[in-house]
């Protein structure tokens, strides 16, 4: 991971710095031709910082909505332009990781990978991911390898065999692909989020 990306993820800026000639719209960023390379680099860092932060912001916004406006929460989620399941994943991550436990240089997706684990194990794996600069995919691979190689020390594993029609399976596989997870991981996230909603 480049130092510029790490620095961008540490930025807390809530908005893009105003530079002369720079304009934003909902679908574009217009940069002036006379922009220096240093300013261009700084703008990119700010955009990455805002992008990373906004995922946590969405999660916190959703958690607040569940708590404060339970009767309007699902409607509000459906009225956003974002995928409903993606938003549920962000809310689930925000609930599992209070702000003081979130790692600034790791993505929300890193946190989602370990969210089903007990807090001490979450911290263990996030420590490694942070220190060794693992991508989300590398963290996932390490978790998978650890579970396959150590059945005694890891969480207890149970198997569940289910039968579904092809249309349901196809839709769920598409949703898992969109979320960037395996079908098993996606189903676990969905079921955990639903269980948390039911237990509120």
N, C-alpha and C positions, 0 to 999 in steps of 0.2 A: 504494500500500500504506500503510495507516495506521501512525502511529508506535507505536500499541499493539501491532499485529501484529509490527512489526519488533522491538520490545522483547521481546515474548513469545518470538520465535524466538531471541533472544539468551539467554534464561533457560536455565540448565542444570539446574534443579531436577528431581530424580528422582521426586518425589511431590508431591501436592497439599497445600498448607499446611493444617493443621487449623484450621478456624474453628468456633466454638461453633455447634452445630446443623446443620452441614454434614455430609451423609452421602453416601457413594458406594456403589453396588452395580455388578455387572457390566453392568447395563442402565439405570442411572439416576444422576442427581445431584440430591440433595434439598437445597434451599437454604432457610435459615430466613427467615421473613417479615420479620424486623427487620434484614436485611442492608443495610448502607449501600451507596450507589452506588459509592464508592471500593473497598470490599471486593469487591463484585460484579464490578467491572472487573478488579481484581487476580486474582480467581479465573479469569476468562476468559482473561487473559494466561497464567496458569500452565497452563491446559488446552491452549492453543495450543502453548505451549513443549513440553509433554510429548508432544503429538501429533506435532509435527515431529521431536523427538528420537527418539521411539519407532521411527520408520521406519528411521533410521540404526542404532538398537540392534538391530532385527530383522536388518538386513543384516549387521552385525558378528557377531551370534549365529550366523547361517547360515554365514558364512565360517569361523568357528571350528569349527563342526560338520563342515564338509567336511574341514578340516585334521586335526582331532583324532579324529573318529569317522566315517570315510568309509563304513564298513559300515552305519551306522545313520542316516546323514544324511537320505536320501530318505524313510525311514520316519518320522522325526521331523517332517519337513516336512509329510508327508501327514496326520499326526495333529494338526496345528494346525488351527484353524478358518478360517484364511486361505487365499485362493486360491493354489494352487501356483505358477502363473506369476508372480503378483505378488511372491511371496517370492523367486523366482529373480531377478526384476528388481532387488529390493532388494539381494540378495547380489552381483549383478553390479556395481551401483553402488558398493557398499562395497569391492569388490575394485579397481575402477577409480580410486576416490578414497580414498586413505588419510586418516585423520582430519585431518591437518595441511593437506590441500588442500580440505577441505569448507568451503563458504561458509555461515555461520550464518544469514544472512537469506534464503538461497535454499532452495527445497524440494529434496527428493531427486529429484523429477520434473525440475527444472531440470538437475540433474547428469546424469540419464539421457538427456536430450535431446542432450548433447554427449559422452557417454561413449565413443562409437565413434571420436571424433576423437583425434589425437595430443595429448599433454598440453599443449603450448604453445597449440594451437588451443582446447582446452577452457578454459584460463585466459583466453584472449582473449575468448571469448564469455561466460564467467561474469563477467568484469570488466564487460562492457557491461550484462549483465542486472542485476548488483548496483548499478552506478552509476545506471542509468536506471530501476531498479525495474520491470523487465519481468516480466510474468506468465510462466508456463510456456508458454502459448499464443503470447504475443508473441515469446518466444525462439525457439520453433519456426518461427514465420512469418519471422523475420529470417534464420534458418538456411536456410530454403527459398528465400527471395528471393536470398540471397547465392549459393547453389548455382546457381540459375537464371540469375543475371546475370553470373556470373564463372566460366566454365568453365576459364579458364587458371590462376587462382590457387588454386582450391579443390582438395579431394581429387579424385583421378581417379575418374570415374564409369564403371561398366560396366553393361550391361543384361543381364538374364537372363530368358528367357521360359520359364514353366513351365505345365503343364496339370494341373489338379486336378478331382476330381469336386465337384459342388455341395455335398455334405454337408461335406466337409473345408473348403471355402472358407467356408461359412456359419459353421462352428464357429470358424474362425480369425478371421473378421471380428468375431464376437461377443466373442472373447477380446481382440482389439485395442481394441474399443469399451470393454470393461470396464477395460482398462489405460489408457484415455485417449490412445491413439496411433492413427496410421494403420496400415493392414495392413502396408505396407512397413516402417515403423519397428518394428512389433511383431515381424515376421519377422526383421528384422535383430537385434533384442535377443535373441530366442530362439536364433537360430543362433550369435550371438557367445557367449552364455552356455553353450550346448552345446559349442562349440569350446574354451572355457576349461576346462570340466569334463574334456573329453577330453585336453587337454594337460597336466593336472596329473600 
